[in-house]
Amino acid sequence: MRHRTVRDVMTRQVVRVAPATCFHEILTLLTEFDITAVPVVDDADRPVGIVSEADLMRTQAAQEDPSSPLPPTPAQAGGPDRTGADTAQALMTSPAVCSTPSASVVAAARSMARHHIKPLPVVDGDGRLAGMVSRSDLIQVFLRDDQVIRHDIVQGVLGQVEGVSPAAIGVEVAQGRVVLSGTIEPRRLVPIVLRLCRSVDGVVSVTDRTDRPRSDCPCGGVCALIRWCGPGRLLVRMPADWVRSTLERGRGRLTWPLHDMRCRRSSAAPGSPRRVRGRYSRWPCPSTR
């Protein structure tokens, strides 16, 4: 599944500053254009760093304040001392972490999280500044229309996984939350389908409500002959001894312990269903409930 790219969401008209730009001018630009950071570029328009509100705030945090119980914020260990910094070159965080227009929005989000940065300069093939992408730009993908998301899942996921029939699977999307219903066979494809659905842009969550085919049940298909009749009761359509022996043979694959399953013959005519009582924690086949 292909994600949207940085080119689709980035801002192309970028406010930038030179290394010699002064503190007051940088702050004026941030306020005037309502942005949180500006890239610092050289004479060839290549980003060499970035100045953010956090960089400017270090100047304020370093001031003396007799009324404050906290001491001035020291410089980071191993980092430059920016006390008295008054130009972009002295204030900026460098080198600049950049992205490219062809990078996916997922890759850009991971880069922001890894480096703990908010805005990300975007550079072209020559390393020149081509745009800026922010956190708010990236999360816009979650505003995609539900019908568009559903179309991408049906055509781009279910229609591309070999062995999966899109006609047998129901897809409901509401506010980015996806619910799958119907039947996915073979069951080994279920984790693959769920993972691919989660990778579609705009998907917030995926809920699996697909049916489990009886042939894939851990009881070996016994549930096809058994109906859940409430806590501690099962309605069986085969002799109780056969049901007990079949379950015991597959006991290692069951998710519940089998204890003292007893048969109580019904007073109905011969050949009618019988009721079997057993103590167990949970019946493993959802289709029998």
Steps between C-alpha positions, in 0.01 A plus 500: 500500500651832390474790743457864412829681457645810660447677167123461548487676837802733525492880494684635197510870589764493773620783720877473539779697661873549445760409763550869582130570568460652846294369794232770479445453126461123541241549774315752283479250214371223728227730631406653165463168315370302802767232475710322762836480322696630201776327304839664476643479148837583345566699184404197285162468679607177673380452859780517756282504810165598645394755761189416699308664781680263737836640387382855566354406836844388623603864505210581730559194721864603548409839649542571870180511707538554876130423556524154340596197716653333193852580380571609140482215249855372431624407154448139399792269572732497203291764320593857411453776754242733341510759777492839332424352156342766282523367141348204318841337466551510877142404587430224246496128554729340245546306286147520365307172485334500157258296295439466127179554300481132406521375860180357645308677774577200722875542449474872575301433818759246617781746433325767708444257787856367489662844507235670720433779253179663380568657157700315237671679208446334162786510250515417131756286320761777520451547874323835458199592711177398325249521781417434865285232657361519854322262734166660415570438130568130558192426711273651234489152343266395783239738361455294186142417407373164628385393155847568357656291776253218436578508128874475570443200729272314260705568188852544637499236776227238459528507122876449508544223759508167318240258632272767649156560350393865541138397444509282814624780727299792628682830557350777712683828564386767745730791591803299394405194709480188283289193580546182295227236488423193292746216443872501422630164386752361565528643851877542472429802278313686774811659663625606158169663407478681836856629470443629146173666601676684783758629251237686294527877544222633721432174687484554876419144609397162353255262672485137388145359509549239232361150553725208576444217247410181682780308329750730674352463849735351763237237585541341157151584380308363799328835534309422181315237706467698822288801590561719802205482742618729776761465774592136553270364231557381147250352258672218308380315193731203542546244781663654806778237508606597148500871589701438817764284328532746211551793733749309714708409192531869416540612859848634442365748246205619711497818703286359783542202738264206456361376833246227562274535195186302576210407275139525611272318259201698388155354545428578137482237228814296410739686272406842634767741622652440843617744763851477635615670817863600546701733719730723298620857488416589141381320190765565233275534192324839477263364235334269753383783724 
